[in-house]
Amino acid sequence: MADFGGRRQDTVDLRSDTVTRPTDAMREAMARAAVGDDVYGEDPTINQLEAEVAELFGHGAAVFVPSGTMGNLVALRLLCGEGEELLCDADAHIVSYEAGAAAAHGGIQTRTPIVPRGLLSASIIEPQIRIAGYHTVPTSALAVEQTHNRGGGSVYPLDTLRELRALADRHAITMHCDGARIWNAHVATGVTLAEYGALFDTMSVCLSKGLGAPVGSLVLMRDASLAERARDVRHRLGGAMRQAGILAAAGLFAVRSNVKRLADDHARAQRLATAIAEVAPGVTDPAAVETNIVVLDLAKAPVDSAGLARACAADGVLVSGLAPRRVRLVTHLDVDDEGIDRALAVICATLR
Ligand SMILES: Cc1ncc(COP(=O)(O)O)c(C=O)c1O
């Protein structure tokens, strides 16, 4: 069998939606991209991507950055000063997988309530807000993750976000959205990107997750006058790029072509969950699968995460172990119905 990046070419990779490879059409768009030096603001493709995505979310400005991690950090630096506090949930990507960047590079203190499926609410947040005063660490910002990665692709209901926004306004704190997968929330709920955009001071949205671009995120800010500071912070972090229009072209292609098709990923995730729940009741709850992520609870299963991952890998199916008895399956652009059939065959045989 052919080797493909060190793996079988027919591997069904359900570890993450970040593993997609650019399609021929996307590569074509990259090859044809008009470019210039973005540090001089002269890359037409980056300028187009920034303008187009800012408009989709109704924000004043957008700044292209290499990664979602940098996107979150740049946004948080705009909202929180050193020694100030950010409230977010305990499973947020910001505090789970960003190598402590908010603390290390921003001097930002985080306080993190533990909440089911990663979803905060106004009643949980309100008592946590600290006001400025002698010796206190004032709460400057609140961050939500839409959809929530460790929460199993869970979606914040619009009403919950509106209540959080009203709370933030009452207490004069700002609100950031880690919207790495906000596209999935938009497709799952029909809430428009502009409706989401209206709720946040800043957002970070990724092109390299479900949308299938190889690289890139955007920091969005409702107040366009923050863009210059955002570019300064990005530069300081080493994220200012030159002729990166070849990357932005992939992002433009992704935003224009790959949003609606996320519904297919959601349907495939639902198929996975439903079939697994049939042979192994209690391992997953199809009703909790709202987007493209399926979490398996192996507490009572005949194998642990490592055992399931090993059995799957032997059949060319890759899954992600989140904890000793917790596994994650993520559907995306590079997994079709046949891939789901192959994954189900080995997972169901192992869990039966
Ligand atoms: C919710 C969320 N936010 C941010 C990121 C960071 O993106 P990147 O890997 O591009 O830094 C990820 C990555 O998977 C994510 O899932």
Ligand as a Chemical Component Dictionary entry (heavy atoms), coordinates in Angstrom:
data_LIG
# 
_chem_comp.id                   LIG 
_chem_comp.type                 NON-POLYMER 
_chem_comp.pdbx_formal_charge   0 
_chem_comp.three_letter_code    LIG 
# 
loop_
_chem_comp_atom.comp_id 
_chem_comp_atom.atom_id 
_chem_comp_atom.alt_atom_id 
_chem_comp_atom.type_symbol 
_chem_comp_atom.charge 
_chem_comp_atom.model_Cartn_x 
_chem_comp_atom.model_Cartn_y 
_chem_comp_atom.model_Cartn_z 
_chem_comp_atom.pdbx_ordinal 
LIG C1 C1 C 0 -11.287 25.649 19.892 1  
LIG C2 C2 C 0 -9.911  25.876 19.355 2  
LIG N1 N1 N 0 -9.355  27.080 19.481 3  
LIG C3 C3 C 0 -8.126  27.354 19.023 4  
LIG C4 C4 C 0 -7.390  26.385 18.382 5  
LIG C5 C5 C 0 -5.980  26.693 17.958 6  
LIG O1 O1 O 0 -5.765  26.643 16.612 7  
LIG P1 P1 P 0 -4.273  26.385 16.032 8  
LIG O2 O2 O 0 -4.044  24.922 16.136 9  
LIG O3 O3 O 0 -4.394  26.897 14.635 10 
LIG O4 O4 O 0 -3.347  27.185 16.850 11 
LIG C6 C6 C 0 -7.927  25.094 18.219 12 
LIG C7 C7 C 0 -7.143  24.030 17.561 13 
LIG O5 O5 O 0 -7.574  22.927 17.355 14 
LIG C8 C8 C 0 -9.225  24.840 18.727 15 
LIG O6 O6 O 0 -9.780  23.620 18.648 16 
# 
loop_
_chem_comp_bond.comp_id 
_chem_comp_bond.atom_id_1 
_chem_comp_bond.atom_id_2 
_chem_comp_bond.value_order 
_chem_comp_bond.pdbx_ordinal 
LIG C1 C2 SING 1  
LIG C2 N1 SING 2  
LIG C2 C8 DOUB 3  
LIG N1 C3 DOUB 4  
LIG C3 C4 SING 5  
LIG C4 C5 SING 6  
LIG C4 C6 DOUB 7  
LIG C5 O1 SING 8  
LIG O1 P1 SING 9  
LIG P1 O2 DOUB 10 
LIG P1 O3 SING 11 
LIG P1 O4 SING 12 
LIG C6 C7 SING 13 
LIG C6 C8 SING 14 
LIG C7 O5 DOUB 15 
LIG C8 O6 SING 16 
# 
